Amino acid sequence: MKRILQLILVITLTATSVKGQQTEQQDIADPVEMAMQQLEEKRKQEVQKQQEQTQQDTKDIEQPATVVQPIIISGTPAYDIRFKLLEFQSELIKLAKTDQTINPNSETDLKIMVKMGNNRIQTMKQAISSFDIKWNTYCQAQQATISEEEDLMTKMADIQQLRQVLVDSLETQANKYNMLADINKAENIIFSNKATYEKMEKEAIEMSIIKKTAPQLEKVKGKEQILFTQIQTSFDKAKAALETFPQLKQRIKILEDKYVEIAGISAKIQATEYKPFIQRIKDYLLGLAATAILLLFINMVAAKIKAAKAARDTAKKYKDMLNKDENGIEYPTI
């Protein structure tokens, strides 16, 4: 019995010892297993990250890369500068909105239109000059910060371009108003000098009769030549403006008719010269002779035409008579 109890005790101690060893081994194995699991998890994450990077690289090759503008953080100097640049841009946009379309017609008072247009352009030029002073001063003061931010440089370039567009537009409008001023000047000088030319023509004829007034005649011709040069120059400019303002075609046509009348009178004045009385009589007689010869020629041609028409009528009547017998019955023709 004692032997059996000793055997049971040995078995129990052995079992307890083995269980303790197993527990100790499990306690040692748990940290290693956890470390292995962490390494495995990390490896999986790295593999997944590598796959995602590969996919992104493939996408970048297939699609062009987009430039991402840097974000300007609120409260920074760059943010304040951008806000100020937007104010400058808004100021130019307001100026550009005051731009007007120049569209005159046949009834437009060009003098008033040109005056108002030039005043508006002058006001806008002064506004741009004031803008330039503020703009240049600010940009020079903030040059260092602006040069470091690509976004600010882009915005600055946009504002410069907008300003140049506005300046070019004002220049174009100024040229158009100059053209309208040329038309107005041509109308004034042509319409106002119609009576002057009629008076100069009358004076030229009177001065060409007497030899004493021949020098005065030359003065009148010289005065007329200077005046006509001015009229011709003004008319040429007005007609050139028609390409820009085709709606004024009828207005320019009326102006052209008056210009042609004045040009005809100018030619007569320049052709006028002093001639002795005998020479005038000869010229008068030669004029009558030339007129008589011309009338004689016209009458002769008219007589020949009349004779040819009569001969044709006679021949037709004779032919009709041959084709009829004494009873008025026409003979058959083959």
C-alpha positions as CSV (number, residue, x, y, z in Angstrom):
1,M,0.0,0.0,0.0
2,K,2.8,2.3,0.9
3,R,4.5,1.5,-2.4
4,I,1.3,2.5,-4.3
5,L,1.1,5.8,-2.5
6,Q,4.7,6.7,-3.4
7,L,4.1,5.8,-7.1
8,I,1.0,8.1,-7.2
9,L,3.0,10.9,-5.6
10,V,5.8,10.6,-8.2
11,I,3.3,10.6,-11.0
12,T,1.6,13.7,-9.6
13,L,4.9,15.6,-9.3
14,T,6.0,14.6,-12.7
15,A,2.7,15.9,-14.2
16,T,3.0,19.1,-12.3
17,S,6.6,19.6,-13.5
18,V,5.6,18.9,-17.2
19,K,2.7,21.3,-17.0
20,G,4.9,24.1,-15.5
21,Q,7.4,23.6,-18.3
22,Q,4.7,23.8,-20.9
23,T,3.3,27.0,-19.3
24,E,6.8,28.5,-19.2
25,Q,7.3,27.6,-22.9
26,Q,4.0,29.2,-23.8
27,D,4.8,32.4,-22.0
28,I,8.1,32.6,-23.9
29,A,6.5,31.8,-27.2
30,D,3.7,34.5,-27.0
31,P,6.0,37.6,-27.5
32,V,7.9,36.0,-30.4
33,E,4.6,35.0,-32.1
34,M,3.4,38.6,-31.6
35,A,6.5,40.0,-33.1
36,M,6.3,37.6,-36.1
37,Q,2.7,38.6,-36.6
38,Q,3.6,42.3,-36.5
39,L,6.4,41.7,-39.0
40,E,4.0,39.8,-41.3
41,E,1.4,42.6,-41.0
42,K,4.0,45.2,-41.8
43,R,5.2,43.2,-44.7
44,K,1.7,42.9,-46.0
45,Q,1.2,46.7,-45.7
46,E,4.4,47.3,-47.5
47,V,3.3,45.0,-50.3
48,Q,0.0,46.7,-50.5
49,K,1.6,50.1,-50.6
50,Q,4.0,49.0,-53.3
51,Q,1.0,47.8,-55.4
52,E,-0.8,51.1,-54.9
53,Q,2.3,53.0,-56.0
54,T,2.6,50.9,-59.1
55,Q,-1.0,51.6,-60.0
56,Q,-0.5,55.3,-59.4
57,D,2.6,55.3,-61.6
58,T,0.6,53.5,-64.4
59,K,-2.1,56.1,-64.1
60,D,0.4,59.0,-64.3
61,I,1.8,57.5,-67.5
62,E,-1.7,57.2,-69.0
63,Q,-2.9,60.7,-68.0
64,P,-0.9,64.0,-68.1
65,A,0.1,65.3,-64.7
66,T,-1.9,68.2,-63.4
67,V,-0.2,71.2,-61.8
68,V,-1.5,71.7,-58.4
69,Q,-1.4,75.3,-57.3
70,P,0.1,75.8,-53.9
71,I,-2.4,76.6,-51.2
72,I,-2.0,80.0,-49.6
73,I,-2.8,79.9,-45.9
74,S,-5.1,82.5,-44.5
75,G,-3.4,85.1,-42.3
76,T,-0.1,84.9,-44.1
77,P,1.6,87.7,-46.0
78,A,1.0,85.8,-49.3
79,Y,-2.8,85.6,-48.5
80,D,-3.0,89.3,-47.8
81,I,-1.1,90.1,-51.1
82,R,-3.5,87.9,-53.1
83,F,-6.5,89.7,-51.6
84,K,-4.9,93.0,-52.6
85,L,-4.2,91.8,-56.1
86,L,-7.9,90.8,-56.4
87,E,-8.8,94.4,-55.5
88,F,-6.5,95.7,-58.2
89,Q,-8.1,93.3,-60.7
90,S,-11.6,94.4,-59.7
91,E,-10.7,98.0,-60.2
92,L,-9.6,97.3,-63.8
93,I,-12.7,95.3,-64.6
94,K,-14.8,98.2,-63.5
95,L,-12.9,100.5,-65.8
96,A,-13.3,98.1,-68.7
97,K,-17.1,97.9,-68.1
98,T,-17.3,101.7,-68.9
99,D,-16.2,100.9,-72.5
100,Q,-18.8,102.1,-75.1
101,T,-19.6,101.1,-78.7
102,I,-19.1,103.9,-81.3
103,N,-22.0,103.6,-83.7
104,P,-22.8,106.9,-85.5
105,N,-25.5,107.3,-88.2
106,S,-26.5,109.8,-90.8
107,E,-28.2,112.0,-88.2
108,T,-25.6,111.9,-85.5
109,D,-24.0,115.2,-84.4
110,L,-20.4,114.2,-84.9
111,K,-19.1,117.3,-83.1
112,I,-20.9,116.5,-79.9
113,M,-20.2,112.8,-80.2
114,V,-16.4,113.3,-80.6
115,K,-16.3,115.8,-77.8
116,M,-18.0,113.5,-75.3
117,G,-16.0,110.5,-76.5
118,N,-12.7,112.3,-76.1
119,N,-13.7,113.6,-72.6
120,R,-14.5,110.0,-71.6
121,I,-11.2,108.6,-72.9
122,Q,-9.3,111.4,-71.1
123,T,-11.0,110.5,-67.9
124,M,-10.2,106.8,-68.3
125,K,-6.6,107.6,-69.1
126,Q,-6.3,109.5,-65.9
127,A,-7.9,106.6,-64.0
128,I,-5.3,104.2,-65.5
129,S,-2.5,106.6,-64.6
130,S,-3.7,106.7,-61.0
131,F,-4.0,102.9,-61.1
132,D,-0.4,102.6,-62.4
133,I,1.0,104.6,-59.6
134,K,-0.7,102.5,-56.9
135,W,0.0,99.3,-58.7
136,N,3.7,99.9,-59.3
137,T,4.2,101.1,-55.7
138,Y,2.6,98.1,-54.2
139,C,4.3,95.5,-56.4
140,Q,7.7,97.0,-55.7
141,A,7.0,96.9,-52.0
142,Q,5.9,93.3,-52.1
143,Q,8.3,92.1,-54.8
144,A,10.1,89.7,-52.5
145,T,7.0,87.8,-51.4
146,I,5.4,87.8,-54.8
147,S,8.4,86.3,-56.5
148,E,8.3,83.4,-54.0
149,E,4.7,82.4,-54.8
150,E,3.9,81.0,-58.2
151,D,0.2,81.7,-57.7
152,L,0.9,85.4,-57.0
153,M,3.1,85.7,-60.0
154,T,0.3,84.3,-62.2
155,K,-2.2,86.6,-60.8
156,M,0.1,89.6,-61.3
157,A,0.6,88.6,-65.0
158,D,-3.2,88.4,-65.4
159,I,-3.6,91.9,-64.1
160,Q,-0.9,93.2,-66.3
161,Q,-2.5,91.6,-69.3
162,L,-6.0,93.0,-68.4
163,R,-4.5,96.5,-68.1
164,Q,-2.8,96.2,-71.5
165,V,-6.1,95.1,-73.1
166,L,-7.8,98.2,-71.6
167,V,-5.1,100.5,-72.8
168,D,-5.3,99.0,-76.4
169,S,-9.1,99.4,-76.4
170,L,-8.8,103.1,-75.4
171,E,-6.2,103.6,-78.2
172,T,-8.6,102.1,-80.8
173,Q,-11.5,104.2,-79.6
174,A,-9.3,107.3,-79.8
175,N,-8.5,106.5,-83.4
176,K,-12.1,106.1,-84.2
177,Y,-13.0,109.4,-82.7
178,N,-10.2,111.0,-84.7
179,M,-11.8,109.6,-87.9
180,L,-15.2,111.0,-86.9
181,A,-13.5,114.3,-86.3
182,D,-12.1,114.2,-89.8
183,I,-15.5,113.6,-91.3
184,N,-17.0,116.5,-89.3
185,K,-14.1,118.7,-90.4
186,A,-14.6,117.8,-94.0
187,E,-18.3,118.5,-93.8
188,N,-17.7,121.9,-92.3
189,I,-15.0,123.0,-94.7
190,I,-16.9,121.8,-97.8
191,F,-20.4,123.0,-97.0
192,S,-19.2,126.3,-95.6
193,N,-17.0,127.2,-98.7
194,K,-19.6,126.5,-101.4
195,A,-20.6,130.2,-101.5
196,T,-17.0,131.3,-101.2
197,Y,-16.1,129.4,-104.4
198,E,-19.0,130.9,-106.3
199,K,-17.8,134.3,-105.2
200,M,-14.2,133.6,-106.2
201,E,-15.3,132.3,-109.6
202,K,-17.2,135.6,-110.3
203,E,-14.2,137.6,-109.2
204,A,-11.8,135.6,-111.4
205,I,-14.0,136.2,-114.5
206,E,-14.2,140.0,-113.8
207,M,-10.4,140.3,-113.2
208,S,-9.6,138.4,-116.3
209,I,-11.2,141.1,-118.4
210,I,-8.9,144.0,-117.5
211,K,-5.1,143.8,-117.8
212,K,-4.7,145.9,-114.6
213,T,-6.4,143.3,-112.5
214,A,-4.4,140.4,-113.9
215,P,-2.0,140.3,-110.8
216,Q,-5.1,140.3,-108.5
217,L,-6.4,137.4,-110.5
218,E,-3.3,135.4,-109.8
219,K,-3.7,136.2,-106.1
220,V,-7.2,134.8,-106.2
221,K,-6.1,131.7,-108.0
222,G,-3.3,131.2,-105.4
223,K,-5.7,131.6,-102.5
224,E,-8.2,129.2,-104.2
225,Q,-5.4,126.6,-104.7
226,I,-4.5,126.7,-101.0
227,L,-8.1,126.4,-100.0
228,F,-8.8,123.5,-102.4
229,T,-5.7,121.6,-101.1
230,Q,-7.2,121.8,-97.6
231,I,-10.6,120.7,-98.9
232,Q,-9.1,117.8,-100.8
233,T,-7.1,116.6,-97.9
234,S,-10.1,116.7,-95.5
235,F,-12.3,114.9,-98.1
236,D,-9.7,112.1,-98.6
237,K,-9.5,111.5,-94.8
238,A,-13.3,111.5,-94.5
239,K,-13.6,109.0,-97.3
240,A,-10.9,106.8,-95.8
241,A,-13.0,106.7,-92.6
242,L,-15.8,105.0,-94.5
243,E,-14.0,101.7,-94.2
244,T,-14.4,101.9,-90.4
245,F,-17.9,103.4,-90.5
246,P,-19.8,101.8,-93.4
247,Q,-23.1,103.0,-91.9
248,L,-22.1,106.6,-92.9
249,K,-22.0,105.7,-96.7
250,Q,-25.0,107.9,-97.6
251,R,-23.5,110.8,-95.5
252,I,-20.2,110.5,-97.3
253,K,-22.0,110.3,-100.7
254,I,-23.7,113.7,-100.1
255,L,-20.3,115.1,-99.0
256,E,-18.7,113.7,-102.2
257,D,-21.3,115.4,-104.5
258,K,-20.6,118.8,-102.9
259,Y,-16.8,118.1,-103.3
260,V,-17.2,117.4,-107.0
261,E,-19.1,120.7,-107.5
262,I,-16.3,122.6,-105.7
263,A,-13.6,120.7,-107.7
264,G,-15.3,121.8,-110.9
265,I,-15.4,125.4,-109.9
266,S,-11.8,125.2,-108.8
267,A,-10.8,123.9,-112.3
268,K,-12.6,126.9,-113.9
269,I,-10.9,129.4,-111.6
270,Q,-7.4,128.0,-112.3
271,A,-8.1,128.0,-116.1
272,T,-9.2,131.7,-116.0
273,E,-6.6,134.1,-117.3
274,Y,-6.4,137.6,-118.8
275,K,-6.9,137.9,-122.5
276,P,-6.9,141.1,-124.7
277,F,-10.2,142.2,-126.1
278,I,-9.3,141.2,-129.6
279,Q,-8.3,137.8,-128.4
280,R,-11.5,137.4,-126.6
281,I,-13.5,138.3,-129.8
282,K,-11.4,135.8,-131.7
283,D,-12.1,133.1,-129.1
284,Y,-15.7,134.0,-129.2
285,L,-15.9,133.8,-132.9
286,L,-13.9,130.6,-132.9
287,G,-16.3,129.3,-130.4
288,L,-19.2,130.2,-132.6
289,A,-17.5,128.7,-135.6
290,A,-16.8,125.6,-133.8
291,T,-20.4,125.5,-132.7
292,A,-21.6,126.1,-136.2
293,I,-19.4,123.4,-137.6
294,L,-20.6,121.0,-135.0
295,L,-24.2,121.9,-135.8
296,L,-23.5,121.5,-139.5
297,F,-22.0,118.1,-139.0
298,I,-24.9,117.0,-136.8
299,N,-27.4,118.2,-139.5
300,M,-25.5,116.4,-142.2
301,V,-25.5,113.2,-140.3
302,A,-29.2,113.6,-139.5
303,A,-29.9,114.3,-143.2
304,K,-28.0,111.2,-144.3
305,I,-29.9,109.0,-141.8
306,K,-33.2,110.5,-143.0
307,A,-32.2,109.9,-146.6
308,A,-31.2,106.3,-145.9
309,K,-34.5,105.7,-144.1
310,A,-36.5,107.1,-147.0
311,A,-34.6,105.0,-149.6
312,R,-35.3,101.9,-147.5
313,D,-39.0,102.7,-147.4
314,T,-39.1,103.3,-151.1
315,A,-37.4,100.0,-151.9
316,K,-39.8,98.2,-149.7
317,K,-42.8,99.8,-151.5
318,Y,-41.3,98.9,-154.9
319,K,-40.8,95.3,-153.9
320,D,-44.4,95.1,-152.7
321,M,-45.6,96.5,-156.0
322,L,-43.7,94.0,-158.0
323,N,-45.2,91.1,-156.0
324,K,-48.8,92.2,-156.9
325,D,-50.8,92.1,-160.2
326,E,-53.2,94.8,-161.5
327,N,-56.0,93.5,-159.4
328,G,-53.9,93.7,-156.2
329,I,-53.5,90.0,-155.9
330,E,-50.0,89.0,-154.8
331,Y,-48.0,86.7,-157.0
332,P,-46.9,83.4,-155.5
333,T,-43.3,83.2,-154.5
334,I,-41.1,80.3,-154.8
